[in-house]
């Protein structure tokens, strides 16, 4: 397929800059109090049924008719309604990667020029070497020292150029490694995508983002962006899944910035994805394969899980233990070997995440869902609404 086939017009006000907030009204003796609370699982959910080619957006009443509120407005499905589409024995596969606060702000020695440093990965713990991106890159050369706090204790020296914006930094911080990382991460912001940061009024993350931009089941540190679909799951929703008898399995794929890099070729077969480190344990394989052998549904929670499971699935359709890197690029047409259902956020035009979703749900049907999402005011991006795709 061609890159241009995944273009569409997305109004800027439909890009979510913050997680979904729910309006709550509390009646008191002095009157009503209205306030907002963050409710990840109350964002909107759209459901695509592949075989029947039907799309659901609204909740149904007992007679199967679309529900309306007191003002006659349609009542949209919420993410927490996802459990109603699964039964006992079905399995959700999650990505338990943990985001670290990768965005730092510092100054260049002598000139005090302001610099943004984005941590990508630690290259050598003993030598405090990190692979990073810097902005503006033209100001940062080998030998420059960068300062990250007012006391001047957190200092890094540029020791190599890797790409046009890439640098290798050596942090000059003499203490135990765990203490160093704790101090370093204390200076960092949640690594929100640029399309969020650039549109916010102050162009920064907040303290709340450290929690909001992290899945509640995050465990294995290494991601520089969150597996966004997992952000919708709350402890209450996970408990409901347990009550319903829905199983959970966890894989790890450390999501990288390649998911947001622009694709520069029209012919998608010529695009190369950045590699991401991943691991599928034997425990995860056992849970998933047992459920599949018993005829239960396997649901990938997000495109990162889809990528990881398709990397690790065998020709026999079973998930295999895996610990390595993957640069798998999924776009239509693609023959999937493991999952029979998936849920993913609504993503931006030309996004490889949209392409993976379209490969799973079918190009025409998924693009129709996106068309409906734009028309009906759904929110897009990492803090946006979601699309559940079922093979029925």
Steps between C-alpha positions, in 0.01 A plus 500: 500500500594865467572750778245748362219248553531561875454875485190673633410838645520503879371817671760624749240520779454121475857427609483418871754699701400350836342171612122471501329687781150422623260757636364422845217675684472474879196629685568669832294696750615824336425384147673307222875476452635418156856374456711299259688179569734303274325181389711310251237232448217744419642618170302396193519156343396415144454135401562355153358155424710381205294214358160667533652834392311688771618786718374580850532840662209518744380312803186287456190478717323174590321506165822535307439862406758776527480672838453876534546725801246739656576757230453251218870466423646158419680319781838389369669175592775546757830315514393312814222339293769290331442215746148450363646369173700219660423189702664278757825351375579775248845655539621859482869542415658814648832677453651551847783730391565789738556855380784696657510884519711542188461872421759721671572872473848636551742773406822503303817600679626858455210615278215380728306414182191297584512140378243222494646151548288192435639182656464198273684220681785436736802363313737428789389525865852501642620783277165687519473499119164586341371513145301826469340748261577869541316813389621731353761255373710755308614653830624175655844371403741239630668626817214727606381472860130519586361595842163371620452653846566829673769358728707372208524147638321327209738560210546311173771516236434439129740227387358398160263589216270216394248660263409856401325544836649205684781524751673277754523660844719403794354620828766621742325389817698300754267288713338154498311429177156473661548837669615655173192380311271617777655847491497510119137392469397749769603774256304356207150548365264233369598446134174614343493505118588827333143535366389532864785712637500745210125563527491553876504858618825472697656229275582278797384186674345521846554309822174320426640377169751279685200294612264563210758399237567166669297179486390380842659160431833645374789295632809483276672835451617595153234682296527861383132514415207321659308214335204735478211253485605354834456843660121453497509213747423585862518281807120489503490379140768238565293374792191477280702295251601266781135460604403427137770231486708678237865393519799734474841437347791743489770552239761778497577724205686822576316749281732739316471829315488325163124475544483879454768544234360617165494242223685654206421249223174458312560128448457350848702191412809724498451643850724369779380518860738570787583192707343457844606259773241243603451189709237229505532266799406135517235592755330731250523230231336242725205729587438609140546161336276324752222751436537473124500121504175511699340720233499822701566848366847654511484880513809713439487816711660750266715492189819438699357167621392421144855564379656293779269200465534496121878503544488207742221284353600174333373351175277277713315805633645466849684770691871424551744619766701792363760748626652722233428805285225550243454746215183341367290744298138390468284650225226367268480235375630285783413145608490491882607185678382541859246758616138492383408834661678820592439846642698808403477874541400725213823632354619781275497501120792312338585330831651148492271427797197574281647273232532209743140554610382506137692182427313323779151639443510539123594825329154605380324420827759664724511816290120516523533479879749787486261700285223449757739585783586836341136580424388416855770682692707205625839587647823384335852421618656347811236651729221445248210259444518139381388253236426136589519258206326164528510214252124442494 
